[in-house]
Amino acid sequence: MGTRVDHAELVVSPGEFFKISETERIRSSIGLRLSDHSYLPKAEDPRADWVASVAVPAFKTLAHMGVLAPQFCTIGTGAGLDALAAVEILRARTVGFTDLHEDVLAYARENIRSNLLDTDVELIGGAGDLLAPMAGKLSQIDVIYENLPNIPMAGGEDLADGQTSSTFITKRSEEIPGSAEKNLVTLHYLALQQAHPLLRVGGRVLSSIGARIPLSEILALSGAAGYNGSILTYTWKVQSEPTEVVGGYAQWEREGLGPFHFYPVNVLRDAFEGLSPAAAGAQALALEEQLAPFEMSALDALALVEKGERVGHTVAILDSVKIPDWAL
């Protein structure tokens, strides 16, 4: 078994979860402590987990390209697994990490520190909104990674209740492009905006986005925020927390947003069979077209979920590279 859950404790095997047979900079058995607010890693079902199925392949793709991240930052780290993956794969030496809740941040700090073999890693954490906690603490960052929630709360939920903040967001006061609001990618756009002054030229933001909207709309986020954008990796995952997440999207479809796209799990498995996330990223638009006949709206997907069936969605890593001001 690769994991063990004991109340608020979890043990993860990097060999099974990160597909790394021998680690150099992190422990070969990762012990995690979690608060009630911490997003629970899906360590028994990596295909449903964002770090295992999305972040790690993206980090490996960058490393294969020769891109490392001595200065790394993750927004909304949760348990801290994404930071540990960056230390191992991207050779991060300064690690910034944020989360909305103070208790999550405290657990994440301990999770990262206690699982490092390399003691020469500087940890800079901060609790608060998006990248605000990093202001004045980090600069000239090489890679910023984010996997942010998308669904606005429509009432009845409390952002401070359990893992609610991993799925839902509160109403924002900033000016947001209409397309970002309609497509429920507000926080991804704001993260790109806030990241710009913290990145070195040539540094990048990796936005992990459930592609429940067209890839063209995801790519447009980079341009709107002043970056050169491309799809780095493309993959799929089983929808986690399906009742809450699909139900949340269905609710906003009823309000006129979307539509949002889901697919039968077997269709996704067949479409991506034999393709690495990087290879799929290179042909993402063609794959999206291939999947089009099998799209389900959130309302249709919710009907399947309520029957006990599993649904999935595609996931894109939007790679937004900071370009010099003179090139804008």
Residue pairs with C-beta under 8 A, 6 or more apart in sequence:
2 12
2 13
2 15
2 16
2 17
2 43
2 44
3 10
3 11
3 12
3 13
3 17
3 43
3 44
4 10
4 11
8 33
8 34
8 35
8 36
9 31
9 32
9 33
9 34
10 31
10 32
10 33
10 34
10 40
10 41
10 43
10 79
11 29
11 30
11 31
11 32
12 29
12 30
12 32
12 41
12 43
12 81
13 28
13 29
13 30
14 20
14 23
14 26
14 27
14 28
14 29
14 30
14 88
15 21
15 28
16 46
17 30
17 41
17 43
17 46
17 49
17 51
17 52
17 56
17 81
18 52
18 56
18 85
18 88
18 89
19 56
20 88
20 89
22 28
23 88
23 117
24 88
24 117
24 118
25 87
25 88
25 91
25 116
25 117
25 118
25 121
26 84
26 87
26 88
26 115
26 116
26 117
26 118
27 115
27 116
27 117
30 81
30 84
30 111
30 115
31 111
31 114
31 115
32 41
32 79
32 80
32 81
32 107
32 111
32 115
33 107
33 110
33 111
34 40
34 79
34 107
35 101
35 103
35 104
35 106
35 107
36 103
36 162
36 163
37 100
37 101
37 103
37 104
37 160
37 162
37 163
37 165
38 78
38 79
38 104
38 107
38 108
38 163
39 78
39 79
39 163
39 166
40 79
40 163
41 49
41 51
41 52
41 78
41 79
41 81
42 48
42 49
42 52
42 240
43 49
43 52
45 238
46 52
46 53
47 53
47 237
47 238
48 237
48 238
48 239
48 240
49 237
49 240
50 147
50 208
50 237
51 81
51 82
51 85
53 235
53 237
53 315
54 147
54 208
54 233
54 235
54 237
54 277
54 315
54 317
55 82
55 85
55 145
55 147
55 206
55 208
56 85
56 89
57 233
57 235
57 276
57 277
57 278
58 145
58 206
58 208
58 232
58 233
58 277
58 317
59 85
59 86
59 89
59 90
59 145
60 89
61 232
61 233
61 277
61 278
61 281
62 68
62 69
62 90
62 143
62 206
62 232
63 89
63 90
64 278
67 90
67 142
67 143
67 204
68 90
68 91
68 142
69 86
69 90
69 91
69 92
69 141
69 142
69 143
70 91
70 92
70 93
70 94
70 142
71 92
71 93
71 94
71 96
71 138
71 140
71 141
71 142
71 143
71 200
72 83
72 86
72 87
72 90
72 92
72 94
72 95
72 96
72 141
72 142
72 143
72 144
72 145
73 95
73 96
73 97
73 98
73 131
73 134
73 138
73 141
73 143
73 144
73 145
73 198
74 82
74 83
74 86
74 95
74 96
74 97
74 98
74 144
74 145
74 146
75 98
75 130
75 131
75 144
75 145
75 146
75 148
75 191
76 98
76 99
76 100
76 146
76 147
76 148
76 149
76 166
77 83
77 97
77 98
77 99
77 104
77 105
77 108
78 99
78 104
78 108
78 166
79 107
79 108
79 111
80 97
80 107
80 108
80 109
80 111
80 112
81 111
82 145
82 147
83 92
83 95
83 97
83 108
83 112
84 111
84 112
84 115
84 116
86 92
86 95
86 143
86 145
87 95
87 112
87 116
87 118
87 121
90 143
92 121
93 120
93 121
93 122
94 121
94 122
94 124
94 138
95 112
95 121
95 122
95 123
95 124
96 124
96 125
96 126
96 134
96 137
96 138
96 141
97 105
97 108
97 109
97 112
97 123
97 124
97 125
97 126
98 105
98 125
98 126
98 127
98 128
98 130
98 131
98 132
98 133
98 134
99 105
99 108
99 127
100 127
100 128
100 129
100 159
100 165
101 127
101 160
101 165
102 127
104 127
105 125
105 126
105 127
108 125
109 123
109 125
112 123
113 123
124 134
124 137
124 138
125 133
126 132
126 133
126 134
126 137
127 133
130 148
130 187
130 190
130 191
130 194
131 144
131 191
131 194
131 195
131 198
132 194
134 198
138 198
139 198
140 199
140 200
140 203
141 195
141 198
141 199
141 200
141 203
142 199
142 200
142 203
142 204
143 203
143 204
143 205
143 206
144 191
144 195
144 198
144 199
144 203
144 204
144 205
144 206
145 205
145 206
145 208
146 187
146 188
146 191
146 205
146 206
146 207
146 208
147 208
148 169
148 187
148 188
148 191
149 165
149 166
149 167
149 168
149 169
149 187
150 169
150 184
150 185
150 186
150 187
150 188
150 210
151 167
151 168
151 169
151 184
151 245
151 248
151 249
151 252
152 168
152 169
152 170
152 171
152 184
152 186
152 252
153 159
153 164
153 168
153 169
153 170
153 171
154 251
154 252
154 255
157 164
157 168
158 164
159 165
159 168
159 169
159 170
167 241
167 244
167 245
167 248
168 248
169 186
169 187
172 186
172 187
172 190
174 190
176 186
176 189
176 190
177 189
177 224
179 217
179 220
180 186
180 188
180 189
180 221
180 224
182 257
182 258
183 213
183 217
183 257
183 258
184 213
184 249
184 252
184 257
184 258
184 260
185 209
185 213
185 217
185 218
185 221
188 207
188 209
188 221
188 318
189 221
189 224
189 225
191 205
191 207
192 205
192 207
192 221
192 222
192 225
192 227
192 320
193 225
195 205
196 225
196 226
196 227
196 322
199 205
199 322
200 322
201 322
201 323
201 324
202 321
202 322
203 321
203 322
204 319
204 320
204 321
204 322
205 227
205 318
205 319
205 320
206 232
206 317
206 318
206 319
206 320
207 218
207 221
207 317
207 318
207 320
208 315
208 317
209 218
209 315
209 316
209 317
209 318
210 237
210 313
210 314
210 315
211 218
211 234
211 261
211 288
211 313
211 314
211 315
211 316
212 249
212 258
212 260
212 261
212 262
212 298
212 313
213 258
213 260
213 261
214 288
215 231
215 284
215 285
215 288
215 316
218 231
218 316
218 318
219 229
219 230
219 231
219 318
221 229
221 318
221 320
222 228
222 229
222 230
222 318
222 320
223 229
225 320
226 323
226 328
227 320
227 321
227 322
227 323
228 320
228 321
228 323
229 318
229 319
229 320
229 321
230 318
230 319
231 281
231 284
231 316
231 317
231 318
231 319
232 278
232 281
232 317
232 318
232 319
233 277
233 278
233 280
233 281
233 316
233 317
234 277
234 280
234 281
234 283
234 284
234 287
234 314
234 315
234 316
234 317
235 272
235 277
235 280
235 314
235 315
236 263
236 268
236 269
236 271
236 272
236 312
236 313
236 314
236 315
237 312
237 313
237 315
238 265
238 310
238 311
238 312
239 245
239 246
239 262
239 301
239 305
239 310
239 311
239 312
239 313
242 305
242 310
242 311
243 305
243 306
246 262
246 298
246 301
246 302
246 305
246 311
247 302
247 305
249 258
249 260
249 298
250 297
250 298
250 299
250 301
250 302
252 258
252 260
252 298
253 259
253 260
253 297
253 298
253 299
254 299
258 297
258 298
259 297
259 298
260 297
260 298
261 295
261 296
261 297
261 313
261 314
262 295
262 296
262 297
262 298
262 300
262 301
262 311
262 312
262 313
263 291
263 294
263 295
263 296
263 311
263 312
263 313
263 314
264 294
264 296
264 304
264 311
264 312
265 310
265 311
265 312
267 291
267 294
268 291
268 312
268 313
268 314
271 287
271 290
271 291
272 280
272 287
275 283
277 317
280 287
281 316
281 317
284 316
287 314
288 314
291 314
296 304
296 311
301 311
304 311
305 311
